Amino acid sequence: MKSWRLVLAILLLASSARAEPVVVASGAYPEGLLWHDGRMYFTEMGADRVSIIENGSTREFWRLPGCGPTQIVRFGPAGFIVSCHLGRAMVEVSATGVTGRRFATNRDGQPLQDPNAAVSDGQGGAYFSDAGQFDLNAPATGRVYHLSAMGVMTEVVKAIRYANGVNFDPASRTLYVSEHLARRVLAITLDASRLRVTARKVLIDFAKVPAAREFAFPLAGPDGIALRPGLLAVAEYGEGRVHLFDRDGRHQNTLKVSMPFVDTVAWDGAGNLYAGGAFQNRPPFEGAVVRFPQSDWEKRP
């Protein structure tokens, strides 16, 4: 009898070990994962820098004191744009890590609140969220802007209760936005100009998802969004969970990570799913980036 219990314990441990993601990097509040040119970029809000994971090691790519970066995405012909969450600006960065233009106001001269997530529009520009107040009692002041490669900033969506993760599907002209404090993900259809909203709906309501319905952290909610054909991955900040849904918003799987404040997700070119976040949401913002192989994230719970 004891031998069977021992075998069962070993099998359970082996199963748990396979499900545990691999830690690939540490950082000061890792966020803004971007897979580009065979490398994984990520921002470190707590260290004012962007880092690169490549060949099993991590190196600094760019740094700007006071920026508090939370996202890096492709921008212009060959460079990047970085969301300076604490610096309240979008900052252009060259392919070699040289700081370029700074965009701190919209086309009407209104200053940005706190730029958060961003995504390339596939045409040299980018969409980015301007979060608003991180307070359950605050008004819905979150917005999503489009920033063209020429530097023209246009408001696309407004009245969001803390605009957080964003992603964009050019084929369907669908903008996905995490409305963090409402605990839901919006699917927003744009017109041919990609600047005007033609339809807006709640795609995912965490209150209706059994794996996300219960939460302990009062400000828990959907954060970073990653897209893959037929799938969305959504990080749930505050609860250490990554949820996978199909494009119709049906829940497919939930993965646990050790960082309670998981805030970003991305797939690499080989089908591995990465997640990043912090163990604590206060200085020194210690955190990690982890990797799930395809065999793990494809499993059903």
SULCOR-V228652 format. One line per field, one symbol per residue. phi: phi as a letter, one per 40 degrees, with the letter a starting at -180 (. if undefined). Layout:
phi = ???
//
This chain:
phi = .ccccccccccccccccccccccbabacgcafdacafgbbcacbdcbfabbbbafgbbbcbaaadgcgcbabacagcabbbbcccccfabbcbccbgccbcbbbbcccgccccadbcaaccgbgbabacbcgccacccccbcbbbbbcccgcbbcbbbfbcgcbcbaabccbfbbcbccdccfabcbbcbcccgbbcbaaaccbbdcbbdcbccabcdbcicbcbbbadgbbbbcbcgbgbbbbbcccgccbabbbbccdccbaaaccccgcbbbbibcacadcfcaabbbbcdccccccc
//
